[in-house]
Structures are given as C-alpha cells and as structure tokens.
Amino acid sequence: MLFQILLTLSIRFFLFDFVLFKSLRNHLKTKGYFFRKLLSCPFCQGFWSGLGVFLATHLIAYNLSFLLPMLSFGFVTAYLSMMTTAIFYPLIDKFEKNYSTL
C-alpha cells in the first residue's frame, strides 16, 4: 500500500507539477471548466491519480467490497496530495526561480 501511495503522489507530481508540462497545463486551463478545475485542485488531482493507480494494481470486481477500498484509497491519496502540495509548492517555486535559466 505504501508503494501505491508513493506511486500515486509521484504520478500526480509528474503530470500536474513538473515544469516540462507547464505550457500544456496552461493551454488546457483555457479550454474549459473541467480542465481549469482539475489542473488547479490538488485534492482532485490526488483523487483521480489514486483511482487510476488503484484500478491499475487491483483486479476489478463489481461489488461493494471493491468499491469501498477503491474510494478510500482515492480519498487518502487526495488528502496526501493536498498536504504535500501545501508543503512543497513554495519549495518548488523557489527551485524553479533559481534554476530556470539553466
């Protein structure tokens, strides 16, 4: 489970914070409400990334005993995503300002 959480947070960072995708994210934000909300909400990013990782690493079953752990994992990763964003965003901004000319 720890591996899956770290994988989720890594994928979320890669897709939503990595500097190489910044221009693509800024372009998509102008394309509608859905992209604007998804690309600016760390809670949403963590939830959907968590659901993706959970579905990729578990056998899919159509019952309540599958749905509850899936949603639980999504909400746990959403909360962790929000917390890591609050902690690391100032550090990421500082790093990008210092090393953007390299």
WODAMO-V687972 format. One line per field, one symbol per residue. phi: phi as a letter, one per 40 degrees, with the letter a starting at -180 (. if undefined). psi: psi as a letter, one per 20 degrees, with the letter a starting at -180 (. if undefined). burial: # if it has 9 or more other C-alpha atoms within 8 Angstrom, else .. A space follows every 50 residues. Layout:
BEGIN
phi: ???
psi: ???
burial: ???
END
This chain:
BEGIN
phi: .ccccccccccccccbbccccccccccccccicdcccccbbccccccccc ccccccbbccbbacccccccccccccccccccccccccdcccccccccbc cc
psi: hgghghgghggggghiiphhjghgghghhijrgghgggijohggghghgg gggghhjqppqmrhihgghghggghghgghggghghgighhgggghhhji i.
burial: ...##.###.###..###..##..#..##.....##.##..######### #.###..........##..##.##########..#............... ..
END
